[in-house]
Every structure is written in C-alpha cells, then in structure tokens.
Amino acid sequence: QVQLVESGGGLVQAGGSLRLSCAASGRTFSNYDMGWFRQAPGKEREFVAAIKWSAASTYYADSAKGRFTISRDNAKNTVYLQMNSLKPEDTAVYYCAATPKRPYLTGSRGLYDYWGQGTQVTVSS
C-alpha cells in the first residue's frame, strides 16, 4: 500500500501561482511513477502531468504544457506540481496518484493504483 496526502491548494487570482505537494508513505516511493490529475465539478477526472520514478522524464497534458511543472524528491518521498499563470478553468480538486514503474509514462487514470484524497484549487477571475 502507498498512502498519498496532497497539500498546497487554495484560492488564487487568475495569473497567480500555487505549488501542490504530495507526500507518500508506505512502500518504496522510488518504485513508482507519479501523476497529478484534476476533477472539476460535473466533469471527469483528467490527467495533468506525470513523472518517472527517476525524474528522468515528464509528460504533460496539453492544458498544462508551458504553465505547470511536475517534479519529485525521492529523498523526501514527495512529488510537486508547480502551477503558474493559473486560469479560472484550472479550478478543480487536484489528486496525486502512483503507478508502478513502467517503460513509459501514462496519463491513463485506470493504470494508477493509489490515490490521495485531493486538494482544492480555486482560481478567481
């Protein structure tokens, strides 16, 4: 089992920034690729970004490219999502998730085995 706890959400004005954190415990953090997803009211949960266990590669949804940066610190068992130039349409509950190491990064939520409880991000216009 991997336990994931997100933090760092909040209310921010459009154009602002937030950094989300996700602390992991349980099994060896470096055995997992990590992802961030989000879910807005009335919408399906969607992929935002993913990072390899080694941090050697990253993968972003088109909506996140150029504005969001995913990173991780295996010594701290933590993955981050730096979000800049936030827009009202980024408003959602943001979840981190873990998937066992694979040859490729994936944005498919069905392949992620462990999920956090989510943190709310609200961007005002």
Backbone as a printed PyTorch tensor [residue, N CA C, xyz], in Angstrom:
tensor([[[  0.8300,  -1.2010,   0.0000],
         [  0.0000,   0.0000,   0.0000],
         [  0.8640,   1.2490,   0.0000]],

        [[  0.3930,   2.2490,  -0.7000],
         [  1.0260,   3.5620,  -0.7090],
         [ -0.0250,   4.5640,  -0.2530]],

        [[  0.3190,   5.3450,   0.7360],
         [ -0.5810,   6.4000,   1.1980],
         [ -0.0870,   7.7270,   0.6510]],

        [[ -1.0040,   8.5080,   0.1240],
         [ -0.6740,   9.7820,  -0.5090],
         [ -1.4990,  10.8960,   0.1240]],

        [[ -0.8350,  11.9850,   0.4650],
         [ -1.5210,  13.1200,   1.0750],
         [ -1.1090,  14.3930,   0.3550]],

        [[ -2.0850,  15.0370,  -0.2830],
         [ -1.8330,  16.2870,  -1.0030],
         [ -1.9820,  17.4880,  -0.0790]],

        [[ -1.2930,  18.5510,  -0.4270],
         [ -1.4300,  19.8250,   0.2750],
         [ -1.0450,  20.9440,  -0.6750]],

        [[ -1.3480,  22.1730,  -0.2640],
         [ -0.9320,  23.3230,  -1.0460],
         [ -2.0190,  23.9810,  -1.8620]],

        [[ -3.2030,  23.3970,  -1.8740],
         [ -4.2880,  24.0240,  -2.6160],
         [ -4.7630,  25.2980,  -1.9390]],

        [[ -5.6300,  26.0160,  -2.6380],
         [ -6.1670,  27.2550,  -2.0710],
         [ -6.8250,  28.1000,  -3.1130]],

        [[ -7.0810,  29.3510,  -2.7310],
         [ -7.7170,  30.3160,  -3.6100],
         [ -6.6590,  31.2790,  -4.1280]],

        [[ -6.6340,  31.4740,  -5.4380],
         [ -5.6470,  32.3580,  -6.0560],
         [ -6.3160,  33.1100,  -7.1920]],

        [[ -5.8190,  34.3070,  -7.4620],
         [ -6.3560,  35.0730,  -8.5850],
         [ -5.7770,  34.5730,  -9.9030]],

        [[ -6.5050,  34.8040, -10.9570],
         [ -6.0170,  34.4430, -12.2920],
         [ -4.6550,  35.0910, -12.5250]],

        [[ -3.7450,  34.3060, -13.1070],
         [ -2.3930,  34.7760, -13.3390],
         [ -1.4390,  34.4390, -12.2150]],

        [[ -1.9740,  33.9840, -11.0940],
         [ -1.1550,  33.6510,  -9.9400],
         [ -0.5650,  32.2560, -10.0190]],

        [[  0.0990,  31.8750,  -8.9310],
         [  0.7900,  30.5940,  -8.8740],
         [  0.4540,  29.8570,  -7.5770]],

        [[  0.5550,  28.5450,  -7.6610],
         [  0.4480,  27.6810,  -6.4910],
         [  1.4030,  26.5160,  -6.6750]],

        [[  1.8920,  25.9760,  -5.5700],
         [  2.6640,  24.7460,  -5.6260],
         [  1.9760,  23.6930,  -4.7730]],

        [[  1.5900,  22.6250,  -5.4210],
         [  0.9940,  21.4990,  -4.7160],
         [  2.0820,  20.5040,  -4.3250]],

        [[  1.8840,  19.8750,  -3.1920],
         [  2.7870,  18.8240,  -2.7350],
         [  1.9880,  17.5590,  -2.4780]],

        [[  2.6530,  16.4420,  -2.6230],
         [  2.0260,  15.1530,  -2.3340],
         [  3.0580,  14.3060,  -1.5950]],

        [[  2.7820,  14.0290,  -0.3390],
         [  3.6860,  13.2330,   0.4800],
         [  3.2550,  11.7750,   0.4630]],

        [[  4.2060,  10.9050,   0.2070],
         [  3.9190,   9.4760,   0.1190],
         [  4.5050,   8.7350,   1.3110]],

        [[  3.8360,   7.6790,   1.6950],
         [  4.3450,   6.7870,   2.7400],
         [  3.9060,   5.3770,   2.4030]],

        [[  4.5480,   4.4350,   3.0580],
         [  4.2150,   3.0450,   2.7840],
         [  5.3510,   2.3890,   2.0230]],

        [[  5.0730,   1.9650,   0.8310],
         [  6.0710,   1.2550,   0.0380],
         [  7.1170,   2.2300,  -0.5210]],

        [[  8.1730,   1.6830,  -1.0910],
         [  9.2930,   2.4820,  -1.5770],
         [  8.8440,   3.4300,  -2.6690]],

        [[  8.9540,   4.7140,  -2.3680],
         [  8.4600,   5.7580,  -3.2690],
         [  9.1130,   5.6740,  -4.6440]],

        [[ 10.3990,   5.3500,  -4.6840],
         [ 11.1110,   5.3410,  -5.9660],
         [ 10.7580,   4.1380,  -6.8350]],

        [[  9.8690,   3.2940,  -6.3810],
         [  9.3710,   2.2000,  -7.2210],
         [  8.1640,   2.6140,  -8.0600]],

        [[  7.7500,   3.8720,  -7.9050],
         [  6.5240,   4.3310,  -8.5400],
         [  6.7370,   5.5580,  -9.4110]],

        [[  6.1170,   5.5250, -10.5840],
         [  5.9110,   6.7420, -11.3470],
         [  4.7310,   7.4670, -10.7110]],

        [[  4.7600,   8.7740, -10.7870],
         [  3.7340,   9.5680, -10.1120],
         [  3.0020,  10.4640, -11.1010]],

        [[  1.7310,  10.7130, -10.7940],
         [  0.9430,  11.5830, -11.6670],
         [  0.0900,  12.5390, -10.8560]],

        [[ -0.2980,  13.6150, -11.5270],
         [ -1.2950,  14.5370, -11.0000],
         [ -2.4960,  14.5150, -11.9320]],

        [[ -3.6750,  14.4950, -11.3380],
         [ -4.9400,  14.5570, -12.0560],
         [ -5.7930,  15.6540, -11.4180]],

        [[ -6.8480,  16.0330, -12.1130],
         [ -7.7610,  17.0080, -11.5290],
         [ -9.1840,  16.6970, -11.9540]],

        [[-10.1120,  17.1550, -11.1200],
         [-11.5210,  16.9410, -11.4100],
         [-12.3050,  18.1920, -11.0620]],

        [[-12.8990,  18.7850, -12.0830],
         [-13.7500,  19.9520, -11.8960],
         [-15.1900,  19.4880, -11.6670]],

        [[-16.0190,  20.3200, -11.0450],
         [-17.4110,  19.9280, -10.7880],
         [-18.1340,  19.5250, -12.0670]],

        [[-18.7770,  18.3770, -12.0430],
         [-19.5430,  17.9070, -13.1840],
         [-18.7200,  17.3400, -14.3190]],

        [[-17.4100,  17.2180, -14.1060],
         [-16.5370,  16.7000, -15.1740],
         [-15.8000,  15.4540, -14.7030]],

        [[-15.2790,  14.7150, -15.6630],
         [-14.4930,  13.5340, -15.3300],
         [-13.1000,  13.9520, -14.8400]],

        [[-12.5010,  13.0600, -14.0700],
         [-11.1460,  13.2990, -13.6270],
         [-10.2080,  13.2250, -14.8340]],

        [[ -9.3360,  14.2130, -14.9700],
         [ -8.4690,  14.2560, -16.1400],
         [ -7.0010,  14.3300, -15.7370]],

        [[ -6.1820,  13.8370, -16.6360],
         [ -4.7410,  13.8130, -16.4410],
         [ -4.1700,  15.2150, -16.5580]],

        [[ -3.1620,  15.4990, -15.7040],
         [ -2.4730,  16.7940, -15.7610],
         [ -0.9910,  16.6020, -16.0980]],

        [[ -0.3000,  15.7680, -15.3250],
         [  1.1400,  15.6040, -15.5120],
         [  1.6000,  14.3110, -14.8570]],

        [[  2.7330,  13.7910, -15.3460],
         [  3.3130,  12.5820, -14.7540],
         [  4.8250,  12.6890, -14.7970]],

        [[  5.4740,  11.9130, -13.8980],
         [  6.9300,  11.9430, -13.8070],
         [  7.4380,  10.5420, -13.5130]],

        [[  8.5310,  10.1810, -14.1880],
         [  9.1360,   8.8740, -13.9740],
         [  9.6970,   8.7510, -12.5630]],

        [[  9.8590,   7.5110, -12.1020],
         [ 10.3740,   7.2670, -10.7630],
         [ 11.7210,   7.9450, -10.5560]],

        [[ 12.5140,   8.0280, -11.6140],
         [ 13.8500,   8.6040, -11.5290],
         [ 13.8550,  10.1080, -11.7840]],

        [[ 12.6910,  10.6650, -12.1320],
         [ 12.5650,  12.0670, -12.5520],
         [ 13.2400,  12.3320, -13.8950]],

        [[ 13.6230,  11.2820, -14.5940],
         [ 14.3410,  11.4550, -15.8660],
         [ 13.4430,  11.9640, -16.9760]],

        [[ 12.1460,  11.7420, -16.8610],
         [ 11.2390,  12.2520, -17.8900],
         [  9.9120,  12.6510, -17.2840]],

        [[  9.2390,  13.5360, -17.9910],
         [  7.9360,  14.0430, -17.5750],
         [  6.9920,  14.0370, -18.7650]],

        [[  5.7260,  14.1550, -18.4670],
         [  4.6930,  14.0870, -19.5010],
         [  3.5580,  14.9870, -19.0410]],

        [[  3.0490,  15.8280, -19.9580],
         [  2.0290,  16.8130, -19.5860],
         [  0.8230,  16.7420, -20.5100]],

        [[ -0.3280,  17.0210, -19.9510],
         [ -1.4970,  17.2740, -20.7770],
         [ -1.2950,  18.6020, -21.5050]],

        [[ -1.9410,  18.7560, -22.6360],
         [ -1.7960,  19.9970, -23.4070],
         [ -2.1710,  21.2110, -22.5660]],

        [[ -3.1560,  21.0540, -21.7000],
         [ -3.6160,  22.1810, -20.8810],
         [ -2.5720,  22.6330, -19.8700]],

        [[ -1.6100,  21.7640, -19.5710],
         [ -0.5990,  22.0620, -18.5610],
         [  0.7460,  22.4900, -19.1500]],

        [[  0.9670,  22.1680, -20.3830],
         [  2.2660,  22.4510, -21.0010],
         [  2.6000,  23.9360, -20.9650]],

        [[  3.8120,  24.2330, -20.5340],
         [  4.2710,  25.6130, -20.5070],
         [  3.8560,  26.3900, -19.2760]],

        [[  2.9320,  25.8510, -18.4910],
         [  2.4670,  26.5560, -17.2850],
         [  2.7340,  25.7610, -16.0070]],

        [[  2.6420,  24.4380, -16.0940],
         [  2.8070,  23.5830, -14.9170],
         [  4.1160,  22.8170, -15.0250]],

        [[  4.7160,  22.5360, -13.8630],
         [  5.9340,  21.7320, -13.8140],
         [  5.7940,  20.6870, -12.7130]],

        [[  5.9790,  19.4380, -13.0950],
         [  5.9590,  18.3620, -12.1110],
         [  7.3950,  18.0220, -11.7460]],

        [[  7.6230,  17.7400, -10.4730],
         [  8.9520,  17.3580, -10.0070],
         [  8.7820,  16.4210,  -8.8120]],

        [[  9.8860,  15.8150,  -8.4130],
         [  9.8130,  14.9260,  -7.2540],
         [ 11.1330,  14.9370,  -6.5150]],

        [[ 11.0680,  14.6140,  -5.2470],
         [ 12.2420,  14.4790,  -4.3940],
         [ 12.1250,  13.1150,  -3.7260]],

        [[ 12.8440,  12.1510,  -4.2200],
         [ 12.7260,  10.7930,  -3.6780],
         [ 13.2520,  10.6980,  -2.2460]],

        [[ 14.1680,  11.5730,  -1.8880],
         [ 14.6690,  11.5620,  -0.5080],
         [ 13.5910,  12.0150,   0.4760]],

        [[ 12.6580,  12.8290,  -0.0050],
         [ 11.5730,  13.3220,   0.8430],
         [ 10.2550,  12.6070,   0.5690]],

        [[ 10.2740,  11.6480,  -0.3440],
         [  9.0410,  10.9180,  -0.6970],
         [  7.9180,  11.8760,  -1.0870]],

        [[  8.2640,  12.8500,  -1.8860],
         [  7.2940,  13.8940,  -2.2220],
         [  7.3420,  14.2130,  -3.7080]],

        [[  6.1650,  14.4380,  -4.2680],
         [  6.0430,  14.9180,  -5.6380],
         [  5.3510,  16.2760,  -5.5950]],

        [[  5.7380,  17.1410,  -6.5170],
         [  5.2380,  18.5170,  -6.5320],
         [  4.5890,  18.8300,  -7.8730]],

        [[  3.7110,  19.8180,  -7.8400],
         [  3.1690,  20.3810,  -9.0620],
         [  3.1980,  21.8990,  -8.9170]],

        [[  4.1200,  22.5220,  -9.6250],
         [  4.2020,  23.9810,  -9.6580],
         [  3.2730,  24.4720, -10.7480]],

        [[  2.3280,  25.3190, -10.3760],
         [  1.3390,  25.8150, -11.3300],
         [  1.4650,  27.3240, -11.4300]],

        [[  1.7880,  27.7920, -12.6250],
         [  1.9330,  29.2250, -12.8910],
         [  0.8830,  29.6800, -13.8920]],

        [[  0.7000,  30.9800, -13.9800],
         [ -0.2530,  31.5600, -14.9390],
         [ -1.6120,  30.8680, -14.8450]],

        [[ -2.0890,  30.7270, -13.6500],
         [ -3.3360,  29.9940, -13.4430],
         [ -4.5280,  30.7080, -14.0600]],

        [[ -5.4740,  29.9050, -14.5390],
         [ -6.6760,  30.3940, -15.1870],
         [ -7.9000,  29.8850, -14.4130]],

        [[ -9.0230,  30.5710, -14.5340],
         [-10.2310,  30.0790, -13.8580],
         [-10.5770,  28.6450, -14.2280]],

        [[-10.2800,  28.2460, -15.4570],
         [-10.5940,  26.8790, -15.8820],
         [ -9.6840,  25.8300, -15.2440]],

        [[ -8.6650,  26.2700, -14.4990],
         [ -7.8450,  25.3280, -13.7320],
         [ -8.4950,  24.9690, -12.4020]],

        [[ -9.5890,  25.6120, -12.0720],
         [-10.2860,  25.3190, -10.8220],
         [-10.7480,  23.8670, -10.8030]],

        [[-10.3400,  23.1440,  -9.7650],
         [-10.6540,  21.7190,  -9.6610],
         [-10.1010,  21.1890,  -8.3430]],

        [[-10.4660,  19.9660,  -8.0350],
         [ -9.7730,  19.2220,  -6.9970],
         [ -8.6180,  18.4930,  -7.6690]],

        [[ -7.4290,  18.6550,  -7.1180],
         [ -6.2320,  18.0560,  -7.6950],
         [ -5.8200,  16.8480,  -6.8560]],

        [[ -5.5550,  15.7570,  -7.5600],
         [ -5.1880,  14.4870,  -6.9220],
         [ -3.8130,  14.0440,  -7.3900]],

        [[ -3.0230,  13.5070,  -6.4870],
         [ -1.8210,  12.8140,  -6.9220],
         [ -2.1050,  11.3150,  -6.9020]],

        [[ -1.3450,  10.5910,  -7.7000],
         [ -1.5700,   9.1610,  -7.8520],
         [ -0.2480,   8.4750,  -8.1490]],

        [[ -0.1900,   7.1880,  -7.8180],
         [  1.0270,   6.4040,  -8.0040],
         [  0.7350,   5.1750,  -8.8500]],

        [[  1.6700,   4.8840,  -9.7500],
         [  1.5900,   3.6880, -10.5660],
         [  2.9490,   3.0060, -10.5560]],

        [[  2.9920,   1.6830, -10.5310],
         [  4.2930,   1.0110, -10.5440],
         [  5.1040,   1.4070, -11.7740]],

        [[  6.4210,   1.3750, -11.6330],
         [  7.3070,   1.7350, -12.7340],
         [  6.9100,   1.0120, -14.0270]],

        [[  6.9200,   1.7430, -15.1160],
         [  6.6240,   1.1780, -16.4380],
         [  7.6670,   1.7030, -17.4050]],

        [[  7.7430,   1.1110, -18.6090],
         [  8.6940,   1.6280, -19.6060],
         [  8.3300,   3.0220, -20.0990]],

        [[  7.0600,   3.4140, -19.9340],
         [  6.6050,   4.6830, -20.4680],
         [  5.7040,   5.3530, -19.4320]],

        [[  5.6150,   6.6590, -19.4800],
         [  4.6890,   7.3900, -18.6260],
         [  3.2830,   7.2910, -19.2020]],

        [[  2.3060,   7.2970, -18.3210],
         [  0.9270,   7.1760, -18.7660],
         [  0.0330,   8.2190, -18.1280]],

        [[ -0.9440,   8.6590, -18.8910],
         [ -1.9650,   9.5680, -18.3790],
         [ -3.2850,   8.8550, -18.1570]],

        [[ -3.2750,   7.5450, -18.2600],
         [ -4.4960,   6.7620, -18.0970],
         [ -4.7700,   6.5270, -16.6200]],

        [[ -5.8560,   7.1040, -16.1200],
         [ -6.0940,   7.0350, -14.6740],
         [ -6.3420,   5.6110, -14.1960]],

        [[ -6.8120,   4.7360, -15.0910],
         [ -7.0490,   3.3480, -14.6990],
         [ -5.7870,   2.5710, -14.3720]],

        [[ -4.6380,   3.1060, -14.7720],
         [ -3.3710,   2.4210, -14.5280],
         [ -2.7080,   2.8850, -13.2290]],

        [[ -3.3100,   3.8330, -12.5650],
         [ -2.7710,   4.3140, -11.2910],
         [ -3.4750,   3.5740, -10.1500]],

        [[ -2.6650,   2.9950,  -9.2830],
         [ -3.2120,   2.1230,  -8.2430],
         [ -3.5710,   2.8520,  -6.9570]],

        [[ -2.8640,   3.9110,  -6.6620],
         [ -3.0410,   4.5930,  -5.3800],
         [ -3.3280,   6.0720,  -5.6190]],

        [[ -4.2390,   6.5960,  -4.8040],
         [ -4.6970,   7.9710,  -4.9520],
         [ -4.7350,   8.6820,  -3.6040]],

        [[ -4.4600,   9.9810,  -3.6500],
         [ -4.6570,  10.8020,  -2.4730],
         [ -6.1010,  11.2540,  -2.3630]],

        [[ -6.3730,  12.0420,  -1.3340],
         [ -7.7430,  12.4870,  -1.0810],
         [ -8.0890,  13.7720,  -1.8410]],

        [[ -7.0840,  14.4140,  -2.3970],
         [ -7.3220,  15.6050,  -3.1980],
         [ -7.1500,  16.8970,  -2.4250]],

        [[ -6.8200,  17.9620,  -3.1600],
         [ -6.7180,  19.2940,  -2.5940],
         [ -7.3950,  20.2690,  -3.5610]],

        [[ -8.1950,  21.1740,  -3.0210],
         [ -8.9770,  22.0810,  -3.8530],
         [ -8.1320,  23.2640,  -4.3160]],

        [[ -8.2030,  23.5400,  -5.6010],
         [ -7.5970,  24.7300,  -6.1860],
         [ -8.7180,  25.5500,  -6.8140]],

        [[ -8.8190,  26.7890,  -6.4010],
         [ -9.8320,  27.6880,  -6.9420],
         [ -9.1350,  28.9250,  -7.4920]],

        [[ -9.3840,  29.2250,  -8.7590],
         [ -8.7800,  30.3770,  -9.4210],
         [ -9.8900,  31.3770,  -9.7420]],

        [[ -9.7880,  32.5360,  -9.1660],
         [-10.8110,  33.5580,  -9.3880],
         [-10.4180,  34.4620, -10.5460]],

        [[-11.4180,  34.9610, -11.2400],
         [-11.1500,  35.8180, -12.4070],
         [-11.0950,  37.2760, -12.0200]]])
